[in-house]
Amino acid sequence: MYGTYAYSNGAKVLGILVPLFLTIALVMICVGIGLPYWIILGETNYGLFQVCNSTMFTQCFTSVSYFSNYTNNSLTFWYTMIFLACFGALFMLISEICVFIYPCYKVITTHKIIVGVVLVIFLLLGSFFILSVNGLMIGVAVESALTKTTASQAFNYVGWTFYLCGVGGILALVTSIMFIIHLYLAVYH
């Protein structure tokens, strides 16, 4: 209840689960962003930052230098995905910092609520950006396939880090909903 130390049992449980789920989501997203297994076409693995070809020997290139040989649209598209992924991870990191600052305020006051609202805003933005990268990567999988495919067939070409980031983004979205419920229970019950 506002102005007191009292929390309902539901708010206490959610207050324990939110930092745990947020940390798991952040680790999943950071690992997924950094590895080059977003799209797998034959012997070539495409990631946000790196493209690796393992025909006889594994050769890796930065994705920017690899796509500079293609059209400017490819490079612009890849820059957009890198921008969204980096800012999504940054917003998730800010949320992680806020989730550990939040318990420092013992009494439920305006300061504690402001930290909670900032946490929710950055968490929603971060999960939106990460899930946007996943959506754009489906478009890349459709365009990059050797034969033109439909979106449903594009899932044959996406790698495990695509799914890792997608699950991390969905977990972050669920965590933000859990934290909104926690804030409501903490303030009003």
N, C-alpha and C positions, 0 to 999 in steps of 0.2 A: 504494500500500500504506500502511496506517495507520502513522503515525509517521515517514514519509519524504517526500521530494520527488518520488518516482517515480509517474508516471501511465502507464497503458497507452495505446496509440494510440487505442483506442476512446473512452476517457475524455477524451482531448484533443480529439477531433473533436466529441464531444457537448458538451464545455465551450465550444466555439466556436459551435456551432449554437443552443444553448439561449438565450443572450442575444439573438441575431438573431431567432429565431422569437418570443420573448416580446415583443420591441419591436414587431414587426409586428402581433402579436395585440393588444397594448395600443392601438396607433394605430387599428386597425380597430374595436375596441370603442368607443373614445372618439369617433371620428367617427360611428359608427353611433348611439350613444346621443344625440348632440346634434342630429341632423337629423330633420325631421318627415316622413320617407317610410317609416314602418313599415307603415302600412295606407293604401291608396289606394282610396277609394270615390267614383267619379265625379270631381268637381272638388275633393274634400276630401282632404287629406293629414293623417294622424294620426301624431304622434310621441309620444315619452314626455313631452316638456316643452312641445310646441307643436302646435297644430292650425291648419292653414292652409286657407282656402277661396279658390279662385281662379276664381269665376264670371265677374265682369267685372274686378274689381280684386283683387289678392291681399290678403286680410285674414288676419292670424294672431292667435291667442289663446293664452294659456297653457292647457295641457291641464287644469289644475285648475279654472280659471275656466270653461272650456268645459263640462266635465262636471259642474260644480256645478248646472247647469240640469236635469240628469237625476236619476236616483235616487241615493240615498246609496250603493247597492251599486257603481255605476259609479265614483264618486269613490274609494271605499275600494279597489276593484280597481286603479284607476290609481295611487293612493298606494303600494300594494304593489309594483307594477311599478317605480315610480320608486325606492323603497327598495332593492329587489333590484339594480337597475341601478347605483345609486350605490355601494352596498357592493361589488358585483362589480368595478366599476372601481377602487374604493379598494384592494381586496385585490390586484388585478392590479398596481396601482402599488407596493404594498408588496413584491410579488414582484419587480418590476423593480428596486427599490432593493436587495433582497437578492441578486439575481443579479449586481449590480455590486460588492457588498460581499464576496461569496463568494471571488473570486480574491485578495483582500487577504491572506488566510491562505495562505501558501505551503506550509507543512507540513500534511499531512493529520492534523489533531488533532480532539479532541472539539468544539472551538469551530467549526471549519469544518463539521463534520457537523451541528451544531445549526443553523447558518445555512442549510445545505442543506435540512434537515427543515422549518424555518420557511418557507422559500421554497416547498417542495412543498405544505405545508398551505394557505398563502394562495393559491397558484396553483390548487389544486383547488377551494377555496371560491369563488374569483373566477369560474372557468369554470363551476362549478355554478350560481351566481347568474345569470350572463349567459345560460346556456342555459335556465334557468328562466323568465327574462323572455321568451325566444323562444317557449317553450311556452305561456306565458300569452297572448302576443300572438296565437297561433293561435286560442285561445279567443275573444279579442276579435274577430278577423276573422270567425269563425263567427257570433257574436252580432250583429256590426255590419253584416253584409251585408244588403242590401235585402230579399232573400228568405232564408229559413232555408236554410243550406247544410250540407253535410257537411264534415268536416275536410279531406278531399282537395280539395274545391272552394274551400276558404278560401285556398289558395295562389294563387288567381287575384287576390286582393285585397292580398296582402302586397307591400310595396315593397322596393327594393334595400337600404335600410339594415337591414331585418330580416335579409336574407341576409348582409350585411356583418358584423353582430354575431354571427350564427350561426357563420359561418366563423371569426371571431376567437375565439369560445368553444371551438370544436372544436380550433383550432390551439393554444390555451392548454392544453387537455386533453392533446393529443399532446405538447406541450412538457413538461408535468409528468411524463409517462411517460418521455420522453427523459432528463429530469433524474434521475429515480429510477434509471434504468439507469446514468447517469453516476456517481451516488453509489456504486452497487454496484461498478462497475468501479474507481473511484478507491480505495475502501477495501479491497477484497478481491483485486484483481489488479494 
